[in-house]
Amino acid sequence: MGEFMTETQARPAGARPSTETLERRTPIATDGDGAPGPLDGPEAAAILERARATVYPELRAAVETLPPSMRRIARYHFGWEHADGTPAAGNAGKAIRPALVLTAAAALGGPRARAAAVRAAVAVELVHNFTLLHDDVMDRDTTRRHRPTAWTVFGDADAILGGDALQALALRLLAEDPHPASAAAAARLATCVVELCAGQQADTAMEKRSPGEVGLDEVLVMAEAKTGALLGCACALGALYASAADEDVAALDAFGREAGLAFQLIDDVIGIWGDPSRTGKPAGADLAARKKSLPVVAALTSGGPAAAELAALYEVPYDKEDLQRTALAVERAGGRDWAQTQAAERMAHAMQELARAVPDPEEAGGLLALAEFVTRRSN
């Protein structure tokens, strides 16, 4: 498929975009087969590595305060232990959300604000992993981060309770934080959790409806609640810990939401056409589960023979022999192109919001790099 980049990509290495560039830039790139291409530079990798180095020790310390039964599930889920309790050097995730908290705080308040926001960053990461534990149970996903999901190891009940414990721990961290912004941050995070739950409920309810009953607008609303809300909340919490003005907090929330929706659009593309060796999930897993992801619903509502063929395929149980045919129907009905174009448009909106809150391109650079990272991911 084509690339969705502006001419601003051609700026010299190391140069920063102007505020006007931030407002119109759409950092979505794809490789030759439509999968997101690699990140251009090391900036996002350095930001994420620094966030992991800062947040993960505090995250582990927080998890250690859980009761042994919950601690065991959390340690396994984060990749710190094997199922038998022996140490593991697993992958606890990329730390995108805590990196957004810390980078937003630094953009609006400098190094001191970043240092003060560490507990908020840990809380956001705990909430994110609470949602992962629950999502895996509800979606019956058997693999996450290239290893069996927690529910397949400990059972549904323990995985759900482990997720509940992480959510409670997140709110406790903020409640105990002496920072003046902690109360507002806790309220905002709790409100975000409610929105996440509503989004997940809408998602599961849609799976019970026939393909022709689901509209594209409602799927976009659901995706913003499920994915955009927490990225927006992460940015907003960083702004709160920087003592930012209300309008800047709102703008960063909007920036994160738009970037989060772009992230979900790309994630849905990967869910159909991603490489299993990079995603850690079977090829076409979303199609096999008959998920009404954004590219699928865009294809279903496009009209024409390919849309009708896709609807007919989605009305019957999954057949392995039909997987390639189903993916091709989504593509022929325009679902893949629509998702990639929509992701580019959402990122253009995100850049506009970022420029409102952080007009200095130098200060906005870290958030821009993270936005580029999440929309260029391949797993």
C-alpha positions in Angstrom: 0.0 0.0 0.0 1.0 3.6 -0.3 2.7 5.8 2.3 0.9 8.4 4.4 3.6 10.9 5.1 4.1 14.6 4.4 7.0 16.2 2.8 8.2 17.2 6.4 9.8 13.8 6.6 12.6 15.1 4.5 13.9 17.5 7.1 17.6 17.1 7.9 18.6 14.6 10.6 18.3 16.1 14.0 16.3 19.1 12.9 13.1 19.9 14.8 9.8 20.6 13.1 8.3 24.1 13.4 5.0 24.6 15.1 3.3 24.8 11.7 4.8 21.5 10.9 3.6 19.9 14.1 0.1 21.0 13.2 0.0 19.5 9.7 2.3 16.5 10.1 0.8 13.0 9.7 3.5 10.5 10.8 2.1 7.3 9.5 4.3 5.1 7.4 3.9 1.7 5.9 6.2 -0.8 4.3 5.6 -2.5 1.0 2.8 -4.8 2.2 1.0 -2.2 4.3 2.5 -3.1 7.7 3.8 -0.2 9.7 7.4 0.5 8.8 10.3 0.9 11.3 10.9 4.0 13.4 13.1 6.5 11.6 15.4 7.5 14.5 16.5 6.6 18.0 14.7 9.3 19.9 11.6 7.3 20.8 13.7 4.2 21.7 15.7 6.3 24.1 12.6 7.9 25.6 11.0 4.4 26.2 14.3 3.0 27.5 14.6 5.8 30.0 10.9 5.5 31.0 11.4 1.7 31.6 14.6 2.4 33.7 12.7 5.0 35.8 9.3 3.3 36.1 9.9 -0.5 36.2 11.8 -0.5 39.6 8.9 1.4 41.1 6.4 -0.9 39.4 8.1 -3.9 40.8 8.2 -2.4 44.2 4.5 -1.6 44.0 3.7 -5.2 42.9 5.7 -6.6 45.9 3.1 -5.0 48.2 0.3 -7.3 46.8 -0.7 -10.4 48.7 1.3 -13.5 47.6 -1.5 -15.0 45.5 -2.0 -11.8 43.5 1.8 -11.1 43.4 2.4 -14.4 41.7 -0.1 -13.6 38.9 1.3 -10.1 38.4 4.9 -11.3 38.3 4.1 -13.9 35.7 2.0 -11.4 33.6 4.8 -8.8 33.6 7.3 -11.5 32.5 9.4 -11.4 35.7 8.6 -15.1 36.6 7.8 -18.3 34.9 4.6 -20.1 35.8 6.5 -22.2 38.4 7.7 -19.1 40.2 11.3 -19.2 39.0 12.8 -16.0 37.8 12.4 -15.0 34.1 13.9 -12.2 32.0 10.7 -11.6 30.1 9.3 -8.5 28.4 7.0 -6.4 30.6 6.0 -4.2 27.6 7.2 -1.2 25.8 6.1 1.3 28.5 4.5 3.6 26.0 1.8 4.9 28.5 4.2 5.7 31.4 6.6 7.3 28.8 3.7 9.6 27.8 3.1 10.6 31.4 6.7 11.4 32.0 7.3 13.1 28.6 4.2 15.2 28.9 5.2 16.3 32.4 8.7 17.2 31.1 7.3 19.1 28.1 5.2 21.4 30.3 7.1 21.5 33.6 10.7 20.4 32.9 12.8 17.7 34.7 11.3 18.4 38.2 7.8 17.7 36.9 9.0 14.5 35.2 10.6 13.3 38.5 7.4 14.1 40.4 5.2 12.2 37.9 6.8 8.8 38.3 4.2 7.4 40.7 1.5 8.6 38.2 3.3 6.8 35.4 3.4 3.6 37.4 -0.3 3.9 38.1 -1.1 4.3 34.4 1.0 1.2 33.6 -0.9 -0.8 36.3 -4.2 0.2 34.8 -3.1 -0.7 31.4 -2.1 -4.2 32.5 -5.3 -4.6 34.4 -7.1 -4.1 31.1 -4.8 -6.6 29.4 -5.5 -9.3 32.0 -9.2 -8.9 31.6 -9.2 -8.5 27.8 -7.3 -11.8 27.4 -9.9 -13.6 29.5 -12.8 -12.1 27.6 -11.3 -12.5 24.1 -9.9 -15.9 25.0 -6.5 -14.9 23.7 -3.9 -17.6 24.5 -0.7 -15.6 23.8 0.6 -12.3 24.9 4.2 -11.1 24.7 5.2 -14.4 23.1 4.1 -16.5 26.1 0.8 -18.1 27.4 -1.6 -15.6 28.8 -2.2 -15.5 32.5 -5.7 -17.1 32.4 -4.4 -20.1 30.5 -1.9 -20.6 33.3 -3.8 -19.7 36.4 -7.4 -19.9 35.3 -10.1 -17.3 34.5 -10.9 -16.4 38.1 -7.3 -15.8 39.2 -6.5 -13.7 36.1 -9.5 -11.5 36.6 -8.7 -11.0 40.3 -5.1 -10.3 39.4 -6.3 -7.5 37.1 -8.6 -6.2 39.8 -5.7 -6.0 42.2 -3.6 -4.1 39.7 -6.3 -1.5 39.3 -6.8 -1.1 43.0 -3.0 -0.8 43.5 -2.9 2.0 40.8 -5.5 4.1 42.6 -3.9 3.5 46.0 -0.5 4.8 44.7 -2.2 8.0 43.6 -4.2 8.3 46.8 -1.0 8.0 48.9 1.0 10.4 46.7 1.6 13.8 48.5 1.9 15.7 45.3 -0.8 18.5 45.0 -2.0 17.0 41.7 -2.6 13.5 43.0 -6.3 13.8 43.9 -7.1 15.2 40.5 -5.0 12.5 38.8 -6.7 9.8 40.8 -10.2 11.1 39.8 -9.1 11.4 36.2 -7.7 7.8 36.1 -10.8 6.4 37.8 -13.0 8.1 35.3 -10.8 6.7 32.5 -11.2 3.2 33.9 -15.0 3.6 33.7 -14.7 4.7 30.1 -12.4 1.7 29.4 -15.0 -0.6 30.8 -17.8 0.9 28.8 -15.6 0.6 25.7 -14.9 -3.0 26.4 -18.6 -3.7 27.0 -19.5 -2.1 23.7 -16.8 -4.2 22.0 -18.1 -7.5 23.4 -21.7 -6.6 22.7 -20.9 -5.9 19.1 -19.4 -9.3 18.7 -22.9 -10.8 19.3 -24.5 -8.7 16.6 -24.6 -9.6 12.9 -22.2 -7.9 10.6 -24.8 -5.7 9.0 -26.0 -4.3 12.4 -22.7 -2.6 13.3 -22.0 1.0 12.1 -18.6 2.5 11.6 -19.2 5.6 13.8 -20.1 3.4 16.8 -17.0 1.3 16.3 -14.8 4.5 16.2 -16.4 5.6 19.5 -15.8 2.2 21.0 -12.1 2.3 19.9 -11.5 5.7 21.3 -12.9 4.5 24.7 -10.9 1.3 24.7 -7.6 2.6 23.5 -7.6 6.4 23.1 -8.9 7.1 26.6 -5.9 5.7 28.4 -3.3 7.3 26.2 -5.1 10.6 26.6 -5.3 10.1 30.3 -1.6 9.4 30.4 -0.8 12.7 28.7 -3.3 14.5 30.9 -1.7 13.1 34.1 1.7 14.3 33.0 0.2 17.8 32.4 -1.4 17.8 35.8 1.9 16.9 37.5 3.4 19.8 35.6 0.7 22.2 37.1 -0.4 23.0 33.6 -3.5 25.1 32.8 -6.8 23.4 32.3 -6.8 24.1 28.6 -3.3 22.5 28.2 -4.4 19.4 30.2 -7.4 19.1 27.9 -5.3 19.6 24.7 -2.9 16.9 25.8 -5.7 14.6 26.6 -7.1 15.2 23.1 -3.6 14.6 21.6 -3.3 11.2 23.4 -6.9 10.2 22.3 -6.3 11.0 18.7 -2.9 9.3 18.7 -4.5 6.3 20.5 -7.2 6.0 17.9 -4.5 6.0 15.2 -2.7 3.3 17.3 -5.8 1.2 17.3 -6.3 1.5 13.6 -2.8 0.3 13.0 -3.2 -2.4 15.6 -6.3 -3.6 13.8 -4.4 -3.7 10.5 -1.7 -5.8 12.3 -4.4 -8.1 13.7 -5.3 -9.1 10.2 -2.1 -8.8 8.2 0.6 -8.9 10.9 3.6 -11.3 10.9 3.0 -13.8 13.7 6.8 -14.0 14.4 6.7 -10.3 15.3 3.2 -10.0 16.9 3.3 -13.2 19.0 -0.2 -14.0 17.8 -1.5 -16.3 15.1 -2.0 -14.8 11.7 -5.5 -13.4 11.1 -6.4 -13.9 14.8 -9.0 -11.1 14.6 -10.6 -12.6 11.6 -10.7 -16.1 13.1 -12.5 -14.6 16.2 -14.9 -12.8 13.8 -13.9 -9.5 15.5 -15.6 -6.4 14.1 -12.3 -4.4 14.0 -12.2 -1.0 12.3 -10.9 -2.3 8.9 -13.5 -5.0 8.9 -16.4 -2.7 9.7 -15.2 -0.1 7.1 -15.2 -2.9 4.6 -18.6 -4.2 5.6 -20.2 -0.8 5.3 -18.5 0.1 2.0 -21.1 -1.7 -0.3 -20.3 -3.7 -3.3 -19.5 -7.4 -4.0 -16.5 -7.6 -1.7 -18.5 -6.2 1.2 -21.3 -8.7 0.6 -18.8 -11.6 0.4 -17.2 -10.5 3.7 -20.6 -10.3 5.4 -21.4 -13.8 4.2 -18.1 -15.1 5.6 -18.7 -13.4 8.9 -22.1 -14.9 9.3 -20.7 -18.4 9.6 -18.2 -19.9 12.0 -14.5 -19.6 11.3 -13.1 -22.0 8.8 -9.3 -22.1 8.4 -9.6 -22.6 4.7 -11.4 -19.3 4.4 -8.9 -17.1 6.3 -7.0 -15.9 3.2 -10.3 -15.3 1.4 -11.6 -13.3 4.3 -8.5 -11.1 4.5 -8.7 -10.5 0.8 -12.3 -9.5 1.0 -11.5 -6.9 3.7 -8.8 -5.5 1.5 -10.8 -5.5 -1.8 -13.7 -3.8 0.0 -11.3 -1.0 1.0 -10.9 -1.8 4.7 -7.1 -1.8 4.8 -6.7 1.5 2.8 -9.4 3.2 4.9 -7.7 2.2 8.2 -4.4 3.5 7.1 -5.8 6.8 5.7 -7.9 7.3 8.8 -4.9 6.7 11.0 -3.0 9.5 9.2 -5.9 11.8 9.6 -6.2 11.1 13.3 -2.5 11.8 13.7 -2.9 15.1 11.9 -5.5 16.0 14.5 -3.2 14.9 17.3 -0.5 17.2 16.0 -2.8 20.1 16.1 -3.7 19.4 19.7 -0.1 19.0 20.7 0.8 22.4 19.1 -1.9 24.0 21.1 -0.5 22.8 24.4 3.2 22.8 23.6 3.8 25.3 20.9 7.6 25.1 21.2 8.7 22.3 18.8 11.8 21.6 20.9 9.7 20.9 24.0 7.1 18.9 22.0 9.7 16.7 20.3 9.5 13.9 22.8 5.7 13.6 22.5 6.0 13.8 18.8 8.6 11.0 18.7 6.3 8.7 20.9 3.3 9.5 18.6 5.4 8.5 15.6 6.5 5.3 17.4 2.9 4.1 18.2 1.8 4.6 14.7 4.8 2.9 13.0 4.7 -0.2 15.2 4.7 -3.7 13.7 3.8 -5.8 16.8 
